[in-house]
Amino acid sequence: MKKLTHADRREKHRFDLDLTVHFRLSLNGSISRWGVGTVHDISSSGMSFRCRRELPVGGRLELIVDWPAARRDQYPMSLHASGIVLRSRGSKSAIRITSHRFEIETASTMAATA
């Protein structure tokens, strides 16, 4: 009988990506400053990424991923997601995504931040 691995049990296919992720942790009512990491792989229901520190299992994360596409080749897109830390060891963490949406930076938002 074949032993199942984590990859075999996943409901959704994970896509290997090398993207920047900005995140902040919420645990016991306190919210951390924004940190930065690198996405390893992602699906609609989960993500693994690397960052400088181990994250506490059960912690809630707010994430913003710099997406590699732009609307009409001029308006940058980002993936905004929230999730819960499932595993974390050293610099690698795995999260379950609980909600997500794409945001498009328009000309007016780009002018407001300039």
C-alpha positions in Angstrom: 0.0 0.0 0.0 1.4 3.4 -1.0 2.0 5.8 1.9 0.2 9.2 1.3 2.3 12.3 1.5 1.1 15.9 2.2 1.0 16.5 -1.6 -1.1 13.5 -2.3 -3.8 14.5 0.3 -4.3 18.0 -1.0 -7.6 18.8 -2.6 -6.3 21.6 -4.7 -3.3 21.6 -7.0 -0.4 23.8 -5.8 1.4 26.0 -8.2 5.2 26.6 -7.6 5.8 30.3 -7.6 8.6 32.7 -6.5 6.7 35.8 -5.5 7.0 38.4 -2.8 4.5 38.2 0.1 3.9 40.9 2.7 2.2 39.6 5.9 1.3 40.5 9.4 0.4 38.2 12.2 -2.6 38.5 14.6 -2.3 36.5 17.8 -4.1 36.9 21.1 -5.4 40.3 20.1 -2.1 41.8 19.1 -1.1 42.6 15.5 2.6 42.5 14.4 4.3 44.8 12.0 4.4 43.9 8.3 7.0 41.3 7.4 8.1 40.1 4.1 8.7 36.6 2.7 8.8 34.5 -0.5 6.0 32.3 -1.7 7.0 28.7 -2.4 3.7 27.4 -3.6 0.0 28.4 -3.6 -3.5 27.1 -4.4 -6.9 28.6 -3.8 -7.0 27.0 -0.3 -3.4 27.1 0.9 0.1 28.6 0.6 3.6 27.9 1.8 6.2 30.6 2.1 9.5 31.4 3.7 10.2 34.3 6.0 12.8 35.2 8.6 11.1 33.7 11.6 9.0 30.7 12.7 5.3 31.6 13.0 3.0 30.4 15.8 0.6 27.6 14.7 -2.9 28.9 14.9 -1.9 32.5 14.3 -4.0 34.5 11.9 -2.3 36.1 8.9 -3.1 38.9 6.6 -1.2 38.5 3.3 -0.6 40.6 0.2 1.1 38.8 -2.7 2.7 40.9 -5.5 1.0 39.2 -8.4 2.9 38.7 -11.7 0.2 40.1 -13.9 -1.1 43.6 -14.6 -4.5 44.7 -15.9 -4.2 46.1 -19.4 -0.4 45.7 -18.9 -0.3 48.9 -16.8 -2.2 48.5 -13.5 -0.4 46.2 -11.0 -2.4 43.5 -9.3 -2.0 42.0 -5.9 -3.6 39.1 -4.1 -5.0 40.0 -0.7 -5.7 36.9 1.5 -6.2 35.9 5.1 -5.4 32.6 6.6 -4.3 30.5 9.6 -0.9 29.0 10.2 -1.0 25.2 10.0 2.7 24.4 10.2 5.8 26.4 10.8 9.4 25.1 11.1 12.4 27.4 10.9 11.8 29.8 8.1 9.1 27.8 6.2 5.4 28.1 7.0 2.2 26.6 5.6 -1.2 28.3 5.9 -4.8 27.5 5.1 -6.3 30.4 3.1 -9.7 31.4 4.6 -10.5 34.3 2.2 -8.9 35.9 -0.8 -9.5 38.6 -3.4 -7.5 40.3 -6.2 -7.0 44.1 -6.1 -6.0 46.2 -9.1 -4.1 49.4 -8.6 -5.9 52.0 -10.7 -4.5 55.3 -12.0 -6.2 57.2 -9.2 -4.8 55.0 -6.4 -1.3 55.1 -8.0 -1.5 59.0 -8.0 -2.7 59.0 -4.4 0.3 57.0 -3.2 2.9 58.9 -5.3 
